[in-house]
Amino acid sequence: MRKLLSIGAATAIAICAASTASHATTVTSTWTGTVRAGDDTGGYFGGSLPAGTAFTLTSTFTTPPGHYSSFGPGDRIIGGGTATLTINGDDYTFNQTPDSYRLNQYGSIQMFLGDVSGTFLSFSFYALNPPSSILNSISEDCYADTYCSGTFEIVDGGHFSGAVLDAEHLTVSATATTPIPAALPLLMSALGGLGFAGWRKRRVAA
């Protein structure tokens, strides 16, 4: 029985080592600013987007399902992103693909969701103190006018809304978690069963 338990423990350790979970990373960004010019004939934001209207844009990119890469200048997450735009108390969530969130070689954070032939959102932000990675948490003002701008279009049948946006502040937080390997609960159950079998065998022998 001791041999059986040893084999079981060794097997559990080997499988746990083989199934070590990878880190899951979530990058959440909040962009705030005002509308430069817009058209809301689609009625997604109350039917009007006059210059100076405040907006909040909250984006979330998660790996997995997105893929993080540090290859080349800057780093990026491809996929796994959504962004919710709030204007006049109304929300619209962009979950179109392709989608990406990156830091380019000049220190500008860039986000893109969708296809420019349809519904899409594009934004770029250059901070007073640019981060060295998209995984760095920051809370920064825009470097200067026109350095932090974006545009969006919402196309749904005959309905259209779109605007140019100017961000004044960007807050970024990145969190990493290590999920429990999927095989771990099963392995613990198996070891528990081996222990019960050993206890039962000793009891019968006694």
C-alpha positions in Angstrom: 0.0 0.0 0.0 2.9 2.3 0.8 4.2 1.6 -2.7 0.8 2.5 -4.2 0.6 5.7 -2.2 4.1 6.6 -3.4 3.3 6.0 -7.0 0.1 8.0 -6.6 1.9 11.0 -5.0 4.7 10.9 -7.7 2.1 10.8 -10.4 0.2 13.7 -8.9 3.4 15.8 -8.6 4.3 15.0 -12.2 0.9 15.8 -13.6 0.7 19.0 -11.5 4.0 20.1 -12.9 2.9 19.4 -16.4 -0.3 21.3 -16.0 1.0 24.4 -14.3 -1.5 27.2 -15.1 -0.3 30.2 -17.0 -0.9 33.8 -15.8 -4.1 35.5 -16.8 -3.7 39.2 -17.3 -6.4 41.9 -17.4 -5.5 45.4 -18.5 -8.3 48.0 -17.8 -8.1 51.5 -19.1 -10.3 54.5 -18.5 -10.2 57.4 -20.9 -12.0 60.7 -20.1 -12.3 63.8 -22.2 -14.7 65.6 -24.5 -16.3 65.3 -27.9 -14.6 67.5 -30.6 -17.3 67.0 -33.2 -20.0 64.4 -33.7 -23.2 63.1 -35.3 -25.6 61.0 -33.4 -28.4 60.5 -35.9 -28.5 56.9 -34.9 -29.6 58.0 -31.4 -27.2 55.9 -29.5 -26.3 58.8 -27.2 -29.5 60.8 -26.9 -29.5 62.1 -30.5 -26.9 64.8 -30.1 -23.1 65.0 -29.8 -22.2 68.7 -29.6 -18.6 69.8 -29.1 -17.5 69.8 -25.5 -19.8 66.9 -24.4 -18.0 64.8 -21.8 -17.3 61.1 -22.5 -15.9 58.2 -20.6 -14.4 55.2 -22.4 -13.5 52.0 -20.4 -11.6 49.3 -22.2 -10.7 45.8 -21.0 -8.2 43.4 -22.6 -7.7 40.0 -21.1 -5.2 37.2 -21.8 -6.4 34.6 -22.5 -8.3 34.8 -24.8 -6.2 37.6 -26.0 -2.5 37.0 -26.8 0.2 39.2 -25.2 3.5 39.8 -27.1 6.5 41.9 -26.2 8.2 41.3 -29.6 9.3 44.4 -31.4 9.1 48.0 -30.1 6.6 48.3 -27.3 4.3 45.5 -26.4 0.7 44.5 -27.3 -2.4 42.4 -26.6 -4.1 41.0 -29.7 -7.7 39.9 -29.1 -9.7 39.6 -25.9 -10.8 43.2 -25.9 -14.0 45.2 -25.4 -14.6 48.9 -24.8 -17.6 50.7 -23.4 -18.2 54.4 -24.5 -20.5 56.5 -22.2 -21.9 59.8 -23.4 -24.9 61.6 -22.0 -25.5 58.7 -19.6 -25.9 56.2 -22.5 -23.5 53.3 -23.1 -22.4 51.5 -26.2 -20.0 48.5 -26.0 -17.6 47.8 -28.9 -16.7 44.1 -29.0 -15.8 44.0 -32.7 -12.8 42.2 -34.1 -10.0 42.6 -35.0 -9.0 44.2 -31.7 -5.7 45.3 -30.2 -4.2 47.3 -27.4 -0.5 48.3 -27.8 2.3 50.7 -26.8 4.2 51.9 -29.9 7.8 52.8 -30.2 7.1 56.4 -29.4 5.4 55.7 -26.0 1.8 56.2 -27.3 -0.9 53.8 -26.1 -3.1 52.8 -29.1 -6.4 50.8 -29.1 -8.4 49.6 -32.0 -11.6 47.6 -32.3 -13.5 46.7 -35.5 -13.3 47.2 -39.2 -13.2 50.7 -40.7 -15.8 49.7 -43.2 -18.3 49.2 -40.4 -18.5 49.8 -36.7 -15.1 50.6 -35.2 -13.3 52.5 -32.4 -9.8 53.9 -32.7 -7.8 55.8 -30.0 -4.3 56.9 -29.3 -3.0 58.5 -26.0 0.4 60.0 -25.4 0.9 60.7 -21.7 3.0 63.3 -19.9 5.0 60.4 -18.5 4.7 57.5 -21.0 4.7 54.0 -19.5 7.4 51.5 -20.6 4.8 48.7 -21.0 1.0 48.3 -21.3 1.2 46.2 -18.2 2.3 49.3 -16.1 -0.5 50.9 -14.1 -0.6 54.7 -14.7 -2.8 57.7 -14.1 -1.6 60.4 -16.5 -2.8 63.6 -18.2 -2.5 64.0 -22.0 0.8 65.5 -23.1 -0.8 68.2 -25.2 -3.8 69.0 -27.5 -4.2 66.6 -30.4 -1.8 64.1 -28.8 -4.7 62.0 -27.3 -7.5 61.6 -29.8 -9.8 59.0 -31.3 -12.7 58.4 -33.5 -15.6 56.0 -33.6 -18.4 55.0 -35.9 -21.5 52.9 -35.2 -23.1 51.5 -38.3 -26.3 49.5 -37.9 -28.4 49.2 -41.0 -29.6 52.8 -41.8 -28.5 54.1 -38.4 -25.2 55.9 -38.0 -23.4 57.7 -35.2 -19.8 58.8 -35.0 -17.5 61.4 -33.5 -14.0 62.6 -32.9 -13.0 62.5 -29.3 -10.2 64.2 -27.3 -9.0 62.5 -24.2 -7.6 64.5 -21.3 -6.8 61.8 -18.8 -6.0 58.1 -18.9 -6.0 55.6 -16.0 -4.6 52.1 -16.6 -4.5 49.2 -14.2 -3.2 45.7 -14.9 -3.9 42.7 -12.7 -2.4 39.2 -13.1 -3.9 36.0 -11.6 -2.9 32.4 -11.7 -5.9 30.1 -12.0 -6.0 26.7 -10.4 -4.9 24.0 -12.9 -7.9 22.1 -14.2 -6.3 18.8 -13.2 -5.7 19.7 -9.6 -9.1 19.0 -8.1 -9.2 15.6 -9.8 -5.8 14.7 -8.5 -6.7 15.7 -4.9 -9.8 13.5 -5.2 -7.6 10.6 -6.4 -5.1 10.9 -3.6 -8.0 11.1 -1.1 -9.3 7.8 -2.5 -5.9 6.2 -2.2 -5.7 7.3 1.5 -9.2 5.9 2.2 -8.2 2.6 0.5 -5.1 2.3 2.8 -7.1 3.0 5.9 -9.8 0.5 5.0 -7.1 -2.2 4.3 -5.4 -1.6 7.7 -8.8 -1.8 9.4 -9.7 -5.1 7.8 -6.3 -6.5 8.6 -6.8 -5.6 12.3 
